[in-house]
Amino acid sequence: MYDFINDLRFKGIERFKNKIWLSSPTMHGDEQRWVDEAIQTNWVSTVGANINEVERMTAEKVGRKYAVALSAGTAALHLAIKLCGEKLYGQPKVGHGTLEGHKVFASDMTFDATDNPICYEGGEPVFIDTEYDTWNMDPEALEKAFEIYPDVRLIVVAHLYGTPGKIDEIRAIADFHNALIVEDAAESFCATYKGIQTGCFGDVSILSWNGNKLVTGSSGGMLLTDDQEWANKVRKWSTQSREDAPWYQHEEMGYNYRMSNIIAGIVRGQLPYAENHKEQKKAIWMRYRDGLKDLPVSMNPVDFENSEPNYWLSCCIIDEAAMCQTVRGEKDELWATEPGKSCPGEILGGLSAFNAEGRPIWKPMHMQPIYRTNPFVTIEGNGRGRTNAYISGSSVDVGADVFRRGLCLPSDNKMTPEQQDVVIDIIHRCFR
């Protein structure tokens, strides 16, 4: 590994004694109260007052009629996709998925948990390219996808890094083609689009309470819907689809996906602080914006006219002309240090050397070995074309381009302004 500590560009910077995290849990003490109550009352399984209250609080905060507490955001995505598949194509035979033989349009630049559940249900993801305005699903590419695959009836769309996508346009396209939307709002809790909370725009939507999210339960997730029948069905599925009988009676496939009352206690203590966490994250994003404005980089985009992100992670993208020579393999990368230029690998390496955590941008799904043979749709023109292969040279698609030039910066809301100033200084020195 390159020796950043002894690089003269970084002379005078002291290594952080305590690690500066990308995004770690921020606890307040109220969480302990509800966890202790669950233990003292012996309600430690998948029923209890904490679960009931977290479902009520979440539905009220987001603006949906029903919220179902589950073991993870991925579990919520799986059951959301299963709900839509069953509505579209009927209940399958045991051992078969609801989407078998069907394609599903899906966000391309996202964590793979967004799209893997499509495969759990036997579907085939068709990845839709990203757009530069929000780093989310491109409505133009989605429209193009319907021209190529007019029979598709389900779209799975994520809001990346807490910034809402162009959901009005995506919703209009979905309605025109009689398609349902599963909205992955795992990263965007408390973000709004035209004054409406994300989590309200899907036929069914999900949230995540993973350890690095704006609000955490250490794990856990939520399924959101306005359909009482769907909410009840998910509660049943999530507890192994047990029927109302004096013995264990099962008439359809079930799952062990219900949230525990212990996890719900942590979430219950966290929820009152959600907006405060959001404001802290926003201050971090703005401090980066101001501190890096003299460098050839841009922050992850914000559509201030239509949306208010939750600023979960602060990211930046390096101008093409300021990218040093760099090459990435499957699991490693090389770069050549050049005056006035840098690259994500160099910046992340520099941060790591001084005990600060960053992260590459999500590697697009169509570039992942597991999905490289899946269809991928991007708009034609501007040097971009439709392809299923790794992108390079003149035919760069948007997701691959953002992945190549972008990175996530330390965004922990416990990071002090003074610590963030050191992070900003390290980034400046990478361009020397």
C-alpha angles and dihedrals in degrees: 000000000000113000102239093165091064096038107116090222089070098043112141098026114120120214113251109258091210117039118257104224130213091233123332132176116281110208127193107187097254088093090065091056094059095040090051091048091053091051095044092050091043093237096135101132131073097301130062148100094285092059092048093048095045090052090050095045094047095048090049094047096048097037101241125130096231137027124185118202113225138176096257143355087252090057088051091050091049094052092042090055091044090052092052093044092052092047091050101039108015133248111316128221116269109281094027129097125236091239101047110145093012134108123224127200110232142179110266104200102056143092110292091243086077093062108023093081089063086066092044086065094045097256129136116236116224105199119224118208125247127247127223098232096072105356088243137112112317111235090205091055089046091054089049089051091056089053089055097038107025094168096065113116105176133067125188110198131179133200104227122225091345097303116123117236126226089285097162091059092044091048092051091051091048093050092048090054095040091243129150123228128221105197117208104204093161092124099034108059108152093016115125136206114203088343095308122112118246108249090059098079104069128079078236125006138190141211132196129220094189118152096263098046129107089261119022141192090181082258136357138098144209136234114209127200142148091218114094092198090055092048092051091046092053092049089052095046091047092058096051094276093275113183125225096266135118090249133042102286120176124185100164139024115288139186139211093238106126119122117246121241089239093058089044089055091059092048090047090056092046102049097075088060097050097104091044090054089049092054091049090051091048091053089053092051092049092047089054091047092054096039095050099039093107092056127081092255137100130208122243103284125265124195095213092178094062110015147041110206123207088231090225093165127017109220135175137200124211120231111254092239090054096053113114119217108288139162130191129205126189095283108005142036143207131208138179117229111237128179111256092010138086142161137216093264093054094047093046090047091051093049092048092050089059093045100260123128124227131158140211117253114267108285105238116255094237088060094052115104091232093057106030093111093051120103116267124192127200130160119267123246136038091078093304129114142174112273144148096210138084107288125230142143119015097350098066115158119211098251093049090047094051090046091051096049104027138082140176115242128212103286105170111145091219091062110112122230088247091054091047089052088058090050089051090049091052090052091050091052091053087066095051 
